[in-house]
Each structure stands twice: as C-alpha cells, then as structure tokens.
C-alpha cells in the first residue's frame, strides 16, 4: 500500500522456490501457495499482478541413483494450478516467469583437470590441478559431483580428490571409486555448468581456468585462461 501511495503503478510478485528440486509435484504445491499469498496482498491494494515469477529450483541429478526431473509433467502441473488459481482470484492471467538456469546448463559443463600426484596411505588421495577456487560447491555446500577418468573404466579403489589450495576444505570428492590412477591422467568432474565458473575465484593467487565451448565437435575458446598479469591489472 505504501508503494502504491508513492506512485508505483506496476506490480508483480517473485519467490525463490528452493534449490535443485527433482519432484514435479513440489513445484505445483509452491505455486499454489504463492498464488494464495499473492491474492491476500493484491486484494488489499486493489491491484492485479502483471507477472508472477516462481523463480528457479529446477534440478538435475548429481548422483547416479537420482532420477531426472520430469520437465513435461512439471510444466503441466504448474500450468494447471496457475490457470486455475488465476481465474479463481481474478488475476487476468499475468505473465508467468521461471528461472531455470541450472536445469539448462548444469549438466552441459565439465571441469577437465590433470592428476598431479597420488598418495596411498591410510586413505588413497589424488591431487589435481583444480581446486576449491575452481569449483567451490563441494567445500561450500558439501555438494557431490560425478567423476570419471578419461579413457579409463572401472571402480577399483576409493580416492579422496584434493585440490591445490592448501586448505582442509579443498576436497572435491571423498571416497569416490575410480580405476587405478596415475599422474598425468585426466579427471572429468561432471555437472559443473552451473555455479562453477561464476563462483570461482583467485584464492591463493590461482588463475581461473579457460572455458571451452564444443560446437558440432569443434572446440571454441569462449573465455581465455586467466594470467597473473590479469590478476595484477587492477592494482
């Protein structure tokens, strides 16, 4: 009401649905709740929403045993409840906005890293030339990413995968089963297209990695590897 009294003429409502949800009915439930809240708000100010933004939260599997989000069922459930409640509340069908960033790009991105060292002691450790500055999700959220080794198959030994940052938290995976590893092997960390580069940093003066786009089997550099000169250029 205060916004309207101060001349605001355009109104909508926006929510955050959560993060990496894989259950279609979850989205229908929260849309129903959001529209109920919207009705309580807009009826008091005698306005109708121009848009309703239900945010993101559309997930992808990060582990083999997880099932993919049924996006067709999700769309149907959201559409059905959206139309039903907008008609019930007299909203005149506002624009429905979604933010499916992770769903679109997460499983399209891989981190390709070289194994720089192997340590076999009370646990097996594999050191790589990436780290928490490259992919912060495991250290920050306890997130899991599927890992494979280029041109090697099998799950012979359990490894902890360690980065190059010299921090206790610089562990990209724990007890992940992989084939026998050797220095120089290429490690592929999957599902890193979302919250990967955008959350990377120069922590401990580690340059950020290049980004390569594969278009019709052709590699294209879309972001150059960062250099020390790049990092010093702001000083």
Secondary structure, DSSP 8 states (H G I E B T S, - for coil): -HHHHTT----EEE----SSB--HHHHHHHHHHHHHHHHHHHHHHT---SEEE----B---SSTTS----HHHHHHHHHHHHHHHHHHHT----EEE---HHHHHGGG--EEEEEEEEEESSSEEEEES--TTT--HHHHH-----EEETTB----EEEEEE-SS--TT-EEEEEEEES---TT-EEEE-S-SSSSGGG---GGG-----EEEEETTEEEEEE----HHHHHTT-
